[in-house]
């Protein structure tokens, strides 16, 4: 089940809703007055960015370690 953050453009009021609550909310209110943010997708993007950073750091660390081992053994 996805979670959403709905913000009123005029007042700045924030609502945290799931899918069912969101559909009921927009039956009563006009969509044009609100900004809708999918929190489930935002969380997945954040996690993917962190994993990208970790993988890049692992590659850099492995290359530094390989360079140090090469220098230690052959120089």
DODREN-58216 format. One record per residue: residue number from 0; x, y, z of N, C-alpha, C, O, CB in turn. Coordinates in steps of 0.02 Angstrom, whole numbers, plus 50000, padded with zeros to 5 digits. Glycine has a CB too. Layout:
DODREN-58216
+-----+-------+-------+-------+-------+-------+-------+-------+-------+-------+-------+-------+-------+-------+-------+-------+
| num |   n.u |   n.v |   n.w |  ca.u |  ca.v |  ca.w |   c.u |   c.v |   c.w |   o.u |   o.v |   o.w |  cb.u |  cb.v |  cb.w |
+-----+-------+-------+-------+-------+-------+-------+-------+-------+-------+-------+-------+-------+-------+-------+-------+
| NUM |     X |     Y |     Z |     X |     Y |     Z |     X |     Y |     Z |     X |     Y |     Z |     X |     Y |     Z |
...
+-----+-------+-------+-------+-------+-------+-------+-------+-------+-------+-------+-------+-------+-------+-------+-------+
end
This chain:
DODREN-58216
+-----+-------+-------+-------+-------+-------+-------+-------+-------+-------+-------+-------+-------+-------+-------+-------+
| num |   n.u |   n.v |   n.w |  ca.u |  ca.v |  ca.w |   c.u |   c.v |   c.w |   o.u |   o.v |   o.w |  cb.u |  cb.v |  cb.w |
+-----+-------+-------+-------+-------+-------+-------+-------+-------+-------+-------+-------+-------+-------+-------+-------+
|   0 | 50043 | 49941 | 50000 | 50000 | 50000 | 50000 | 50045 | 50062 | 50000 | 50092 | 50067 | 50040 | 49951 | 50000 | 50062 |
|   1 | 50031 | 50107 | 49956 | 50072 | 50168 | 49950 | 50047 | 50222 | 49996 | 49987 | 50227 | 50012 | 50071 | 50192 | 49877 |
|   2 | 50094 | 50264 | 50018 | 50078 | 50321 | 50060 | 50090 | 50385 | 50022 | 50136 | 50389 | 49981 | 50120 | 50319 | 50125 |
|   3 | 50049 | 50435 | 50036 | 50052 | 50498 | 50000 | 50054 | 50556 | 50050 | 50028 | 50552 | 50105 | 49993 | 50506 | 49953 |
|   4 | 50087 | 50610 | 50028 | 50086 | 50673 | 50064 | 50049 | 50722 | 50019 | 50069 | 50733 | 49962 | 50159 | 50699 | 50082 |
|   5 | 49995 | 50752 | 50044 | 49955 | 50799 | 50006 | 49959 | 50866 | 50040 | 49945 | 50873 | 50100 | 49880 | 50774 | 50000 |
|   6 | 49979 | 50917 | 50002 | 49989 | 50985 | 50030 | 49942 | 51033 | 49993 | 49939 | 51034 | 49932 | 50063 | 51008 | 50023 |
|   7 | 49905 | 51071 | 50032 | 49860 | 51122 | 50005 | 49902 | 51180 | 49979 | 49944 | 51207 | 50016 | 49808 | 51146 | 50057 |
|   8 | 49892 | 51200 | 49917 | 49931 | 51255 | 49886 | 49917 | 51322 | 49920 | 49962 | 51364 | 49924 | 49915 | 51259 | 49811 |
|   9 | 49856 | 51333 | 49942 | 49837 | 51398 | 49970 | 49858 | 51406 | 50043 | 49887 | 51456 | 50062 | 49763 | 51408 | 49964 |
|  10 | 49842 | 51356 | 50085 | 49852 | 51362 | 50157 | 49917 | 51329 | 50180 | 49942 | 51346 | 50233 | 49794 | 51333 | 50194 |
|  11 | 49943 | 51282 | 50142 | 50003 | 51245 | 50163 | 49988 | 51188 | 50209 | 50034 | 51158 | 50237 | 50051 | 51292 | 50195 |
|  12 | 49924 | 51172 | 50219 | 49905 | 51116 | 50262 | 49930 | 51051 | 50231 | 49925 | 51040 | 50171 | 49828 | 51114 | 50273 |
|  13 | 49957 | 51007 | 50274 | 49986 | 50944 | 50251 | 49945 | 50886 | 50277 | 49925 | 50884 | 50335 | 50059 | 50938 | 50274 |
|  14 | 49931 | 50838 | 50233 | 49894 | 50777 | 50251 | 49935 | 50717 | 50230 | 49961 | 50715 | 50174 | 49824 | 50776 | 50217 |
|  15 | 49941 | 50668 | 50274 | 49975 | 50606 | 50258 | 49921 | 50552 | 50250 | 49886 | 50536 | 50298 | 50027 | 50586 | 50313 |
|  16 | 49915 | 50525 | 50190 | 49860 | 50479 | 50173 | 49885 | 50416 | 50139 | 49937 | 50417 | 50107 | 49808 | 50515 | 50128 |
|  17 | 49847 | 50361 | 50147 | 49861 | 50302 | 50107 | 49817 | 50304 | 50045 | 49782 | 50354 | 50034 | 49848 | 50236 | 50148 |
|  18 | 49819 | 50252 | 50004 | 49784 | 50253 | 49939 | 49708 | 50262 | 49947 | 49678 | 50302 | 49912 | 49797 | 50189 | 49901 |
|  19 | 49679 | 50225 | 49993 | 49606 | 50228 | 50002 | 49585 | 50296 | 50028 | 49537 | 50326 | 50004 | 49582 | 50173 | 50050 |
|  20 | 49622 | 50322 | 50077 | 49606 | 50388 | 50104 | 49615 | 50442 | 50052 | 49577 | 50491 | 50050 | 49650 | 50403 | 50165 |
|  21 | 49665 | 50434 | 50008 | 49677 | 50484 | 49956 | 49620 | 50487 | 49907 | 49598 | 50542 | 49888 | 49742 | 50469 | 49920 |
|  22 | 49595 | 50429 | 49886 | 49539 | 50430 | 49838 | 49478 | 50463 | 49869 | 49443 | 50502 | 49836 | 49522 | 50358 | 49815 |
|  23 | 49463 | 50447 | 49933 | 49406 | 50478 | 49967 | 49417 | 50553 | 49976 | 49370 | 50593 | 49971 | 49394 | 50445 | 50034 |
|  24 | 49479 | 50573 | 49989 | 49496 | 50644 | 49999 | 49484 | 50683 | 49935 | 49456 | 50738 | 49938 | 49569 | 50651 | 50022 |
|  25 | 49504 | 50656 | 49878 | 49497 | 50693 | 49815 | 49427 | 50688 | 49786 | 49411 | 50724 | 49739 | 49547 | 50668 | 49765 |
|  26 | 49384 | 50645 | 49813 | 49314 | 50647 | 49794 | 49282 | 50710 | 49822 | 49240 | 50742 | 49790 | 49276 | 50583 | 49820 |
|  27 | 49303 | 50728 | 49884 | 49276 | 50787 | 49917 | 49310 | 50852 | 49896 | 49279 | 50905 | 49898 | 49281 | 50778 | 49992 |
|  28 | 49373 | 50849 | 49877 | 49413 | 50909 | 49863 | 49438 | 50908 | 49791 | 49445 | 50856 | 49760 | 49473 | 50914 | 49912 |
|  29 | 49452 | 50968 | 49765 | 49477 | 50974 | 49697 | 49552 | 50960 | 49695 | 49589 | 50984 | 49738 | 49462 | 51044 | 49668 |
|  30 | 49574 | 50921 | 49646 | 49644 | 50903 | 49639 | 49688 | 50963 | 49625 | 49746 | 50964 | 49646 | 49652 | 50851 | 49584 |
|  31 | 49662 | 51013 | 49590 | 49703 | 51070 | 49569 | 49727 | 51113 | 49627 | 49774 | 51152 | 49619 | 49664 | 51113 | 49521 |
|  32 | 49696 | 51107 | 49685 | 49716 | 51146 | 49743 | 49769 | 51113 | 49786 | 49790 | 51140 | 49837 | 49655 | 51161 | 49786 |
|  33 | 49792 | 51054 | 49766 | 49837 | 51015 | 49808 | 49898 | 50990 | 49768 | 49895 | 50979 | 49708 | 49800 | 50955 | 49838 |
|  34 | 49953 | 50983 | 49804 | 50014 | 50952 | 49777 | 50017 | 50882 | 49807 | 50013 | 50873 | 49868 | 50079 | 50994 | 49794 |
|  35 | 50025 | 50832 | 49765 | 50026 | 50763 | 49787 | 50097 | 50734 | 49780 | 50127 | 50739 | 49727 | 49975 | 50720 | 49746 |
|  36 | 50123 | 50706 | 49834 | 50190 | 50676 | 49834 | 50183 | 50603 | 49856 | 50154 | 50588 | 49909 | 50239 | 50715 | 49881 |
|  37 | 50210 | 50558 | 49815 | 50208 | 50487 | 49832 | 50267 | 50471 | 49877 | 50324 | 50470 | 49854 | 50209 | 50442 | 49768 |
|  38 | 50254 | 50460 | 49942 | 50308 | 50448 | 49990 | 50341 | 50381 | 49981 | 50400 | 50373 | 49997 | 50280 | 50454 | 50061 |
|  39 | 50306 | 50331 | 49955 | 50335 | 50265 | 49945 | 50388 | 50269 | 49891 | 50442 | 50240 | 49899 | 50280 | 50215 | 49925 |
|  40 | 50375 | 50303 | 49836 | 50424 | 50311 | 49783 | 50482 | 50355 | 49804 | 50539 | 50343 | 49786 | 50391 | 50339 | 49720 |
|  41 | 50467 | 50407 | 49844 | 50520 | 50451 | 49868 | 50568 | 50413 | 49913 | 50629 | 50423 | 49911 | 50490 | 50511 | 49906 |
|  42 | 50541 | 50368 | 49955 | 50584 | 50328 | 49999 | 50627 | 50280 | 49958 | 50685 | 50270 | 49973 | 50541 | 50289 | 50050 |
|  43 | 50598 | 50250 | 49906 | 50636 | 50204 | 49863 | 50692 | 50241 | 49827 | 50747 | 50215 | 49820 | 50589 | 50171 | 49811 |
|  44 | 50679 | 50303 | 49804 | 50731 | 50343 | 49771 | 50788 | 50358 | 49820 | 50847 | 50355 | 49802 | 50702 | 50408 | 49744 |
|  45 | 50770 | 50375 | 49882 | 50821 | 50391 | 49933 | 50865 | 50330 | 49947 | 50926 | 50336 | 49952 | 50787 | 50415 | 49998 |
|  46 | 50834 | 50272 | 49953 | 50872 | 50211 | 49966 | 50917 | 50194 | 49907 | 50974 | 50174 | 49917 | 50824 | 50151 | 49980 |
|  47 | 50892 | 50203 | 49846 | 50933 | 50189 | 49786 | 50993 | 50236 | 49782 | 51047 | 50215 | 49763 | 50891 | 50195 | 49723 |
|  48 | 50984 | 50300 | 49801 | 51040 | 50346 | 49802 | 51092 | 50326 | 49852 | 51152 | 50330 | 49838 | 51015 | 50417 | 49817 |
|  49 | 51071 | 50303 | 49911 | 51118 | 50281 | 49962 | 51156 | 50219 | 49938 | 51217 | 50214 | 49949 | 51082 | 50265 | 50028 |
|  50 | 51122 | 50173 | 49905 | 51155 | 50113 | 49880 | 51205 | 50130 | 49825 | 51257 | 50099 | 49820 | 51103 | 50063 | 49853 |
|  51 | 51189 | 50179 | 49783 | 51236 | 50202 | 49733 | 51300 | 50230 | 49764 | 51355 | 50215 | 49741 | 51204 | 50255 | 49688 |
|  52 | 51292 | 50269 | 49817 | 51350 | 50297 | 49851 | 51392 | 50242 | 49882 | 51454 | 50243 | 49877 | 51328 | 50348 | 49906 |
|  53 | 51360 | 50194 | 49914 | 51396 | 50138 | 49945 | 51434 | 50098 | 49892 | 51491 | 50079 | 49903 | 51348 | 50092 | 49983 |
|  54 | 51403 | 50085 | 49835 | 51436 | 50046 | 49783 | 51496 | 50084 | 49755 | 51548 | 50054 | 49741 | 51387 | 50028 | 49727 |
|  55 | 51489 | 50150 | 49745 | 51545 | 50189 | 49720 | 51603 | 50191 | 49771 | 51661 | 50186 | 49752 | 51522 | 50261 | 49705 |
|  56 | 51586 | 50197 | 49835 | 51638 | 50196 | 49886 | 51672 | 50129 | 49889 | 51733 | 50125 | 49900 | 51608 | 50214 | 49954 |
|  57 | 51635 | 50075 | 49880 | 51665 | 50008 | 49880 | 51713 | 50000 | 49822 | 51767 | 49971 | 49830 | 51610 | 49954 | 49877 |
|  58 | 51695 | 50025 | 49763 | 51740 | 50020 | 49705 | 51803 | 50062 | 49716 | 51858 | 50039 | 49701 | 51703 | 50045 | 49641 |
|  59 | 51795 | 50121 | 49743 | 51853 | 50164 | 49757 | 51897 | 50131 | 49810 | 51959 | 50131 | 49803 | 51831 | 50235 | 49781 |
|  60 | 51867 | 50104 | 49862 | 51905 | 50070 | 49915 | 51943 | 50010 | 49888 | 52000 | 49998 | 49907 | 51860 | 50050 | 49971 |
|  61 | 51910 | 49971 | 49845 | 51943 | 49912 | 49817 | 52001 | 49932 | 49772 | 52053 | 49899 | 49772 | 51892 | 49870 | 49777 |
|  62 | 51994 | 49986 | 49734 | 52049 | 50007 | 49691 | 52108 | 50034 | 49732 | 52165 | 50022 | 49714 | 52024 | 50061 | 49642 |
|  63 | 52093 | 50069 | 49786 | 52147 | 50093 | 49830 | 52183 | 50034 | 49863 | 52244 | 50033 | 49868 | 52120 | 50141 | 49884 |
|  64 | 52144 | 49985 | 49886 | 52174 | 49926 | 49917 | 52216 | 49887 | 49867 | 52270 | 49864 | 49884 | 52119 | 49880 | 49945 |
|  65 | 52193 | 49880 | 49806 | 52231 | 49845 | 49754 | 52296 | 49882 | 49739 | 52348 | 49851 | 49729 | 52189 | 49836 | 49690 |
|  66 | 52293 | 49948 | 49737 | 52353 | 49988 | 49724 | 52403 | 49980 | 49781 | 52463 | 49972 | 49768 | 52335 | 50063 | 49716 |
|  67 | 52380 | 49982 | 49843 | 52424 | 49973 | 49900 | 52456 | 49903 | 49901 | 52515 | 49896 | 49916 | 52386 | 49985 | 49965 |
|  68 | 52417 | 49852 | 49885 | 52444 | 49784 | 49882 | 52496 | 49778 | 49826 | 52547 | 49744 | 49835 | 52387 | 49733 | 49872 |
|  69 | 52483 | 49809 | 49770 | 52531 | 49807 | 49715 | 52596 | 49842 | 49734 | 52651 | 49816 | 49720 | 52500 | 49840 | 49652 |
|  70 | 52591 | 49899 | 49766 | 52650 | 49936 | 49787 | 52689 | 49896 | 49839 | 52750 | 49894 | 49838 | 52630 | 50004 | 49815 |
|  71 | 52653 | 49864 | 49886 | 52686 | 49826 | 49938 | 52722 | 49765 | 49910 | 52776 | 49748 | 49934 | 52636 | 49804 | 49991 |
|  72 | 52694 | 49731 | 49862 | 52722 | 49669 | 49837 | 52776 | 49680 | 49783 | 52823 | 49641 | 49779 | 52667 | 49625 | 49810 |
|  73 | 52770 | 49731 | 49742 | 52814 | 49738 | 49685 | 52861 | 49798 | 49687 | 52899 | 49808 | 49641 | 52774 | 49742 | 49623 |
|  74 | 52858 | 49837 | 49739 | 52904 | 49894 | 49742 | 52952 | 49889 | 49799 | 52993 | 49934 | 49809 | 52865 | 49958 | 49747 |
+-----+-------+-------+-------+-------+-------+-------+-------+-------+-------+-------+-------+-------+-------+-------+-------+
end
